[in-house]
């Protein structure tokens, strides 16, 4: 193990060996990148604690796959639909590297002082011997990432002849004339290729030797670079992208394919959204989000992932829940500022902000008419509200509300009304205010007992009215920001 690197932090800069002789005297022992990651994983498994902090819902499914791949010293492909945390986890793999490693000073490819792979590194050793100067490379600089696009070339990844160096007098057959690409520059580290299917087939073929033989060739010159790499990739399932696919021989050379997924439960989805959404606002109105509203927002994404109108091969990203949640909070915050409320609770009328956060995050089937996206989102929102309403209430409990509208009365609500105004408008409905207060205490006892009790009551009232509409007990007509409930 890199015992020296583990015992020294980057703050101990003065104690880091500056030459090869000092490094040898300190008993440093080299190892491959994958052995390094394996040993660090074993230590972290022994000590306990989360391996991927902030990653929720993968403890029993995805993370064990990654652990096995690291222990097997495999290259990995993270395969899954968009918004499943693939890139985030790939970037966290850097935490399984040692804090620092030594490299020959000035090397473009992080040459190991005990086994340099470049001509520059070998020349430095020949010139300085045991006095060869060292640089110390932090783990963060040992991770390189490239987004696969159709215009990526072999020169970008592997390298190219530098004509400027050639013009300076260096011979074409000399390694000195080479300009190294991203993969050689990732030597002794992790190289990540995102969205692998978008990479041209010929370029994918060029990765074969890197994966299998760990060497590269530049412009046909037999420049053997014995690369020490952990190579990782991300991809959407091949049946989704129309731009390309992973060529079978390349996929065959990748040791482990890690299958990711969306949250398996609504509660996990809510937790992911709450941890990733921007909720710590610094405005004059404090937004307090009750659990049932969080449930509605997450249910919208879950219903979209099962809708026959949505292309499920494309997927519905977790980013949709996060964007919807943030927009809903912003809508409530805007009302709070305009009504001078110190505390504000989101309502069903704030879900009018949902289409802006959902557009582009779900892809309609080819059979769907263009321009139908917003109509589909509205239908999904209504179904989500109905599901959450049914989870907490029964329509029969609100016969008094239905009778009020059957008598010819109507009620206008909207996201611009203050809580006091909305509660004043529902006061003529027999016993409704009392029902709302009781339900609010049952759903959110802490909020109901605090300064936002009126805001919570207004939110519960809208949930009940919308739930009755979803059960066809009450009609609804929307006009701009205003919504009118009634019969007929």
Secondary structure, DSSP 4 states (H G I P E B T S, - for coil): --HHHHH--GGGGGGS--BHHHHHHTT-----HHHHHHHHHHHHHHH-S-SSTT--S-TTTHHHHHHHHHHTT--EEEE--TTSSHHHHHHHGGGGS-SEEEEETT-TT--BTTB--SHHHHHHHHHHGGG-BEEEEEGGGGEEEEE--TT--HHHHTEEE-HHHHHTT--TTSGGGEEE-HHHHTTTEEEEEESGGGS-HHHHHHTHHHHHT----BTTB-------EEEEEEE--TTT-SS----HHHHHHSSEEEE----SSHHHHHHHHHHHS-----SSSEE---HHHHHHHHHHHHHHTT-TTB-TTT---HHHHHHHHHHHHHHHHHHHHHTT-SEE---GGGGGGHHHHHTTTS-B-TTSPTT-HHHHHHHHHHHHHHHHHHHH--GGGGHHHHHHHHTT--EEEETTS-HHHHHHHHTTSTTHHHHHHHHHHHH-HHHHTSTTHHHHHHHHHHHHHHHHHHTTSSEEEEETTEEEEE--
